């Protein structure tokens, strides 16, 4: 659903329509350079603290979906 709201990882007070998330995240990331988040390579909607990236990658639901579709 395109009207679904998602929370901005850089500023939790921001609720953004899912369809506008890529545009919002680009702007918000520039406005919050002190927030140390990195995007998940499997899902651009996931922004994770750098120190938690390895755990996220090992458990990311989208990684398993990609692996299943490759086989």
Beta strands, then each sheet from edge to edge (+ up, - down):
strand 1: 5-7
strand 2: 15-17
strand 3: 37-39
strand 4: 47-49
sheet 1: 1+ 2-
sheet 2: 3+ 4-
end
